[in-house]
Amino acid sequence: MSGVNREKESNYLLHVLAYNLLSIRSQRNLSQEDLEDLTGVSVNEISKIERELTKPRLDILAALAKGLEIDAKQLLDPHWDTAAASLYPGSDLVEQVRSALTGLPEEEQKYLVRLLVWQAAHYRNYHPENI
């Protein structure tokens, strides 16, 4: 891959990251300060990412993903349905599902909730006529 193509791809991923991060933050009604509290990533860094002014290190991506309780690869996925990110721990639907899973170990509950979120996003992507 030539240097020009690498730079173009890098800029595209930066755009996707900015869009996905801002979308998730908006859907969860989080300020940049709230996101800083969840992730440990500074407001200044979050602002730069959302404005496509920096290419964050991998540890920053990992911290954002961990704090948002999503997979890091989703932040860079141009086809990811960020609306699925509104199904985060603490949301009414997730709490209803978690309540129904009472008795299972916590790790299994987390896995099943992530699976539900992924399946909902997949369904929205491939069956938009039913939404």
HELIX and SHEET records of a PDB file:
HELIX    1   1 GLY A    3  GLN A   27  1                                  25    
HELIX    2   2 GLN A   32  THR A   39  1                                   8    
HELIX    3   3 VAL A   43  GLU A   50  1                                   8    
HELIX    4   4 LEU A   58  LEU A   68  1                                  11    
HELIX    5   5 ALA A   72  LEU A   75  1                                   4    
HELIX    6   6 THR A   82  SER A   86  5                                   5    
HELIX    7   7 ASP A   92  ALA A  100  1                                   9    
HELIX    8   8 GLU A  106  TYR A  126  1                                  21    
HELIX    9   9 PRO A  128  ASN A  130  5                                   3    
END                                                                             
